[in-house]
Amino acid sequence: MNTKVFMNLFLLVALTNLLPDVSAQQRPASPPQGMDRNIGVLRGKLIDSYSSQAVEYGNIVLFRQQDSTMQNGTITGPNGEFIIEQIPLGRYYAVVQFIGFETKTIPGITFNPRSPETDLGEIVINPSSTALEGVEITAERDLMLANLDKRVINVDKDLTGIGGTAVDIMQNIPSVTVDIEGNVQLRGSGNVLILIDGRPTGLQDLNSSDILQQIPANTIERVEVITNPSVRYDPDGTSGIINIVLKKRSLEGFNGMVQGNYGAFGRFNGGVNLNMRTEKFNFFGSYDTRMNTFTSTSKMHRNTTFN
C-alpha cells in the first residue's frame, strides 16, 4: 500500500516538471528581441561611381508611394552607410542627393510583416554633368605705376595718344616736357638717354625728336622713366633714361598696318608698319612721315642813337 502511494506521487511530480517544456514547444516562435514586425528598417551604402569611395553626408529621404509625403530621412556616415528605422509598413520610394552629384530615385521599397527590413546594398551615384559657366575676372591696369627704381606709364590707358606718335605720349608724362620742335627734356634737362625695348636706338645721327616722331603711339605698350639709373646703363652725363617698350606680336606670320591722321592747323602724319615673325626671328620695318605747320608772330622795336 505504502509502496503504491509512493510510486503515484513520484509519477505526479515528474509529469508536473515536464508540462512547462511541452507548453513551450507548442507556443509559436516570437520575433527576435528588439524587432517589431509592424515597423520597417531601411539600410544601404552610398558609393561614388568615379572614385568608388564611400560618400559621407549624403542625403537619403523616404517618401510614401501613395501620396509622395515625406516619411523619414537621414544622412550617410563616414563609411557611406545609413539606416532609417521606425518606418510604418507600406510602399515607399527613396531619393538620394549629394552636392555635385546627380539625384537618384529608388522606387519599389516595400515593408510588410514577412519582410520588415530592406537592405538596398551599395547605391552608386554619378557626378553631375552640368558644367558651370566660366567666370571671367577682369581688372584694369593703372595709368601709372611707381616702383622703387622707375615709373611705368601704361600707354594703352592714355587716350590722348591715339593717332599720334611717341612725342604725343611724352607730353602727358610727369617730369617730361616736349618743346614745340619735339625735343624731350627730363626734369628740365635735355640730356636724356632714349632706349627702345631696353636697347639704344642705334640712330646716333638723329636727335630725340626725330626718333620719337618715327614711333606710332599705338605700337607702344608702356614707357618706363628712370630718373636714377644704375651703372649698367652707363648714365654718366645724363639726367635720366626713357625706355619705350613696344608691343610684342606673339603670332607667327606676316602682318602690317597703314595709318594716316590729319589735324587742325596743317598737321598731318602717316606711316606704314610691316612685321614678319618666324619661329626664331622677327623682322620689323616702318616708314613714317609727319608734317606740321607752325605760325608765329614777332614784334621788334629798335632804337638807334647816333652821337
C-alpha positions as CSV (number, residue, x, y, z in Angstrom):
1,M,0.0,0.0,0.0
2,N,2.7,2.5,1.0
3,T,4.8,1.4,-1.9
4,K,1.9,2.1,-4.4
5,V,1.2,5.5,-2.9
6,F,4.9,6.4,-3.2
7,M,5.1,5.5,-6.9
8,N,2.0,7.6,-7.7
9,L,3.5,10.6,-6.0
10,F,6.7,10.1,-8.0
11,L,4.9,10.0,-11.3
12,L,2.8,13.1,-10.4
13,V,6.0,15.2,-9.7
14,A,7.6,14.0,-12.9
15,L,4.7,15.0,-15.1
16,T,4.5,18.4,-13.4
17,N,8.1,19.1,-14.3
18,L,7.6,18.1,-17.9
19,L,4.5,20.2,-18.5
20,P,6.3,23.6,-18.9
21,D,8.6,22.2,-21.6
22,V,5.6,20.8,-23.6
23,S,3.8,24.1,-23.3
24,A,6.8,26.0,-24.5
25,Q,7.1,23.7,-27.5
26,Q,3.5,24.2,-28.5
27,R,3.7,28.1,-28.5
28,P,4.7,29.8,-31.8
29,A,8.2,31.4,-32.0
30,S,8.3,35.1,-31.2
31,P,10.3,37.8,-33.1
32,P,13.9,38.4,-32.1
33,Q,14.3,40.8,-29.2
34,G,14.3,44.5,-30.4
35,M,12.4,43.8,-33.6
36,D,8.8,44.9,-34.2
37,R,7.3,43.3,-37.3
38,N,5.0,46.3,-37.6
39,I,7.9,48.7,-38.0
40,G,10.3,48.7,-41.0
41,V,14.0,49.3,-41.3
42,L,15.9,50.6,-44.4
43,R,19.7,50.2,-44.8
44,G,22.2,50.9,-47.5
45,K,25.6,52.4,-48.5
46,L,26.4,55.3,-50.8
47,I,29.2,55.0,-53.3
48,D,30.8,57.5,-55.7
49,S,30.9,56.0,-59.2
50,Y,34.0,57.9,-60.2
51,S,36.3,57.2,-57.3
52,S,34.5,54.1,-55.9
53,Q,34.8,55.7,-52.5
54,A,32.1,55.9,-49.8
55,V,30.1,59.2,-49.8
56,E,29.8,60.9,-46.4
57,Y,26.9,63.3,-45.6
58,G,24.7,62.1,-48.5
59,N,21.0,62.7,-48.0
60,I,18.5,59.8,-48.1
61,V,14.8,60.8,-47.9
62,L,12.0,58.2,-47.8
63,F,8.6,59.1,-49.4
64,R,5.3,57.3,-49.3
65,Q,4.4,55.8,-52.7
66,Q,0.7,56.7,-52.3
67,D,0.9,60.5,-51.9
68,S,4.6,61.3,-52.0
69,T,4.6,62.6,-48.5
70,M,8.0,62.5,-46.7
71,Q,8.2,59.8,-44.1
72,N,11.7,59.9,-42.8
73,G,15.3,60.7,-43.8
74,T,18.9,60.6,-42.7
75,I,22.5,61.2,-43.9
76,T,25.3,58.8,-44.5
77,G,28.1,58.2,-42.1
78,P,31.9,58.3,-42.7
79,N,31.8,54.8,-44.3
80,G,28.8,55.9,-46.5
81,E,26.4,53.7,-44.7
82,F,22.9,54.7,-43.4
83,I,20.0,53.3,-41.6
84,I,16.4,54.5,-41.3
85,E,14.2,53.0,-38.5
86,Q,10.7,53.3,-37.2
87,I,9.1,53.1,-40.7
88,P,5.4,52.2,-40.8
89,L,4.6,49.2,-43.0
90,G,3.7,50.1,-46.6
91,R,5.2,51.0,-50.0
92,Y,7.8,53.8,-50.4
93,Y,10.5,55.2,-52.7
94,A,13.8,56.8,-51.7
95,V,15.5,59.9,-53.1
96,V,19.3,60.1,-52.8
97,Q,21.0,63.5,-53.1
98,F,24.5,64.9,-52.6
99,I,26.1,68.2,-53.7
100,G,27.8,67.9,-57.1
101,F,26.1,64.6,-57.9
102,E,23.0,63.6,-59.9
103,T,19.9,62.9,-57.8
104,K,18.9,59.3,-57.8
105,T,15.4,57.8,-57.1
106,I,15.0,54.3,-55.9
107,P,11.3,53.0,-56.3
108,G,9.5,49.9,-55.1
109,I,10.6,49.8,-51.5
110,T,8.0,47.6,-49.6
111,F,7.8,46.8,-45.9
112,N,5.4,44.1,-44.7
113,P,5.2,41.7,-41.7
114,R,7.1,39.0,-43.5
115,S,9.8,41.4,-44.7
116,P,10.2,44.3,-42.3
117,E,13.8,45.1,-43.2
118,T,15.1,46.2,-46.6
119,D,18.8,46.4,-47.5
120,L,19.5,48.5,-50.6
121,G,23.1,47.4,-50.7
122,E,25.6,49.8,-52.5
123,I,23.9,52.7,-54.1
124,V,26.1,54.2,-56.8
125,I,25.7,57.9,-57.7
126,N,27.3,59.7,-60.6
127,P,28.9,63.1,-60.6
128,S,26.7,65.9,-62.0
129,S,27.4,66.5,-65.7
130,T,26.2,70.1,-65.5
131,A,29.1,72.3,-66.3
132,L,29.3,75.7,-64.6
133,E,29.8,78.7,-66.9
134,G,33.3,80.1,-66.8
135,V,33.8,83.2,-64.6
136,E,36.0,85.9,-66.2
137,I,37.7,88.2,-63.8
138,T,38.9,91.4,-65.4
139,A,40.9,94.3,-63.9
140,E,42.2,97.4,-65.4
141,R,45.8,98.4,-65.1
142,D,46.6,101.8,-63.6
143,L,47.8,104.5,-65.9
144,M,51.0,105.0,-64.0
145,L,52.8,102.7,-61.5
146,A,55.6,103.9,-59.3
147,N,58.3,101.4,-58.5
148,L,61.5,101.8,-56.5
149,D,63.7,102.4,-59.5
150,K,61.3,103.7,-62.1
151,R,57.9,104.9,-63.1
152,V,55.9,102.9,-65.6
153,I,53.2,104.6,-67.8
154,N,50.8,102.2,-69.5
155,V,50.2,103.8,-72.8
156,D,47.1,101.8,-73.7
157,K,45.3,103.7,-70.9
158,D,46.3,107.1,-72.3
159,L,43.6,108.1,-74.9
160,T,45.3,111.3,-75.7
161,G,48.0,109.5,-77.8
162,I,45.5,107.8,-80.2
163,G,46.6,108.6,-83.7
164,G,49.8,110.3,-82.6
165,T,53.4,109.4,-82.1
166,A,55.7,108.8,-79.2
167,V,56.0,112.6,-78.9
168,D,52.4,112.9,-78.0
169,I,52.8,110.2,-75.3
170,M,55.8,112.1,-73.8
171,Q,53.7,115.3,-73.4
172,N,51.5,113.5,-70.8
173,I,54.2,112.0,-68.7
174,P,55.1,113.8,-65.4
175,S,58.6,115.3,-65.2
176,V,58.9,115.0,-69.0
177,T,58.5,118.1,-71.2
178,V,58.4,118.4,-75.0
179,D,59.1,121.7,-76.7
180,I,57.5,122.9,-79.9
181,E,60.1,121.2,-82.1
182,G,59.6,117.8,-80.3
183,N,62.7,117.8,-78.2
184,V,62.4,115.9,-75.0
185,Q,63.6,117.1,-71.6
186,L,63.5,115.1,-68.3
187,R,63.3,117.3,-65.2
188,G,64.4,120.3,-67.2
189,S,67.5,118.7,-68.8
190,G,67.7,117.7,-72.5
191,N,70.5,115.2,-71.9
192,V,68.2,112.2,-71.9
193,L,69.0,108.6,-73.0
194,I,66.3,107.2,-75.2
195,L,66.0,103.3,-75.2
196,I,63.7,101.1,-77.2
197,D,62.9,97.8,-75.6
198,G,65.9,98.4,-73.2
199,R,68.4,98.9,-76.0
200,P,69.9,102.0,-77.6
201,T,68.2,103.2,-80.7
202,G,71.3,103.0,-82.9
203,L,70.3,106.2,-84.7
204,Q,73.1,108.4,-83.4
205,D,72.7,110.9,-86.3
206,L,69.1,111.7,-85.2
207,N,68.1,113.7,-82.2
208,S,65.4,112.5,-79.7
209,S,62.7,114.4,-81.6
210,D,63.4,112.6,-84.9
211,I,63.4,109.2,-83.1
212,L,60.2,109.7,-81.2
213,Q,58.3,111.1,-84.3
214,Q,59.0,107.8,-86.1
215,I,57.3,105.6,-83.5
216,P,53.5,105.5,-83.7
217,A,51.7,105.7,-80.4
218,N,49.6,102.6,-81.0
219,T,52.8,100.5,-81.2
220,I,53.9,101.4,-77.7
221,E,52.9,99.2,-74.8
222,R,54.4,101.2,-71.9
223,V,57.0,103.9,-71.2
224,E,59.5,103.5,-68.3
225,V,61.0,106.7,-66.8
226,I,64.2,106.0,-64.8
227,T,65.4,109.2,-63.1
228,N,68.1,107.4,-61.0
229,P,69.6,104.8,-63.4
230,S,72.1,102.1,-62.4
231,V,75.6,101.8,-63.7
232,R,74.7,99.2,-66.2
233,Y,73.1,101.9,-68.3
234,D,76.3,104.0,-68.3
235,P,74.3,107.0,-67.1
236,D,77.3,109.5,-66.9
237,G,76.2,112.9,-68.1
238,T,72.6,112.0,-68.4
239,S,69.7,113.3,-66.4
240,G,67.8,110.0,-66.8
241,I,66.5,107.3,-69.1
242,I,63.3,106.9,-71.0
243,N,62.7,103.3,-72.1
244,I,60.0,102.8,-74.7
245,V,58.6,99.2,-74.6
246,L,56.9,98.3,-77.9
247,K,54.0,95.8,-78.2
248,K,55.0,92.3,-79.0
249,R,53.2,90.2,-81.6
250,S,53.2,86.6,-80.5
251,L,51.7,85.1,-83.6
252,E,53.9,83.9,-86.4
253,G,53.4,85.2,-89.9
254,F,53.2,88.5,-91.8
255,N,51.2,91.5,-90.7
256,G,51.2,95.2,-91.3
257,M,49.4,98.4,-90.6
258,V,48.8,101.6,-92.6
259,Q,47.7,104.7,-90.8
260,G,47.2,108.4,-91.6
261,N,46.0,111.3,-89.5
262,Y,45.1,114.9,-90.2
263,G,44.6,117.6,-87.7
264,A,43.9,121.3,-87.5
265,F,46.5,123.9,-88.4
266,G,48.0,121.8,-91.2
267,R,49.0,118.9,-89.0
268,F,49.4,115.6,-90.9
269,N,51.2,112.3,-90.2
270,G,51.1,108.9,-91.8
271,G,53.0,105.7,-91.9
272,V,53.3,102.1,-92.8
273,N,54.4,99.3,-90.4
274,L,55.4,95.9,-91.6
275,N,56.2,92.9,-89.4
276,M,57.2,89.3,-90.2
277,R,57.7,86.8,-87.4
278,T,59.2,83.3,-87.6
279,E,59.9,80.8,-85.0
280,K,63.3,82.2,-84.2
281,F,63.4,85.7,-85.8
282,N,61.3,88.8,-86.1
283,F,61.7,91.4,-88.9
284,F,60.2,94.8,-88.4
285,G,60.2,97.8,-90.6
286,S,58.3,101.1,-90.7
287,Y,58.1,104.3,-92.7
288,D,56.6,107.4,-91.2
289,T,56.1,110.9,-92.4
290,R,55.0,113.9,-90.4
291,M,54.2,117.5,-91.5
292,N,53.4,120.3,-89.1
293,T,52.8,123.9,-89.9
294,F,53.8,126.4,-87.2
295,T,52.8,130.0,-87.4
296,S,54.4,132.6,-85.2
297,T,54.2,136.4,-84.9
298,S,57.0,138.5,-83.6
299,K,57.3,142.2,-82.9
300,M,60.6,144.0,-82.7
301,H,61.4,147.6,-81.7
302,R,64.8,149.0,-82.3
303,N,66.2,152.3,-81.1
304,T,69.3,153.7,-82.8
305,T,71.3,156.5,-81.2
306,F,74.0,158.5,-83.1
307,N,76.4,160.6,-81.2
